[in-house]
Amino acid sequence: MTIVTCTVFHAVASPTKAPERSKETTKQTYPNYKVIVLNDDFNTFQHVAECLMKYIPGMNGDRAWNLTNQIHFEGQAIVWVGPQEQAELYHMQLGMEGLTMAPLEAA
């Protein structure tokens, strides 16, 4: 009598582990935009300062006059920096008052 021995190998696959999702959330903020007023030969200091106080939130008299002097002596001043939608509004309002505006630019 012949005894035959069979060895059967079972391929056992190791469990595959799915890559874990990162639990960290990366927050990306929208870029801010600069509202820049340019010097010109037809707006008075008084008018520029009044417009800044009228349209730029939180603008007080001293800050408005300092920016007006900067506009006059340096040729321009950044009068506000913030989200694009608000920057567009302030840019438009100041422009409609006759101030000479630089194009909005990302901060």
Buried (B, 14 or more C-beta within 10 A) or exposed (E): EEEEEEEEEEEEEEEEEEEEEEEEEEEEEEEBBBBBBEBBEEBEEEBBBBBBBEBBEEBEEEBBBBBBBBBBEEEBBBBBEBEBEBBEEBBBBBBEBEBBBBEBEEE
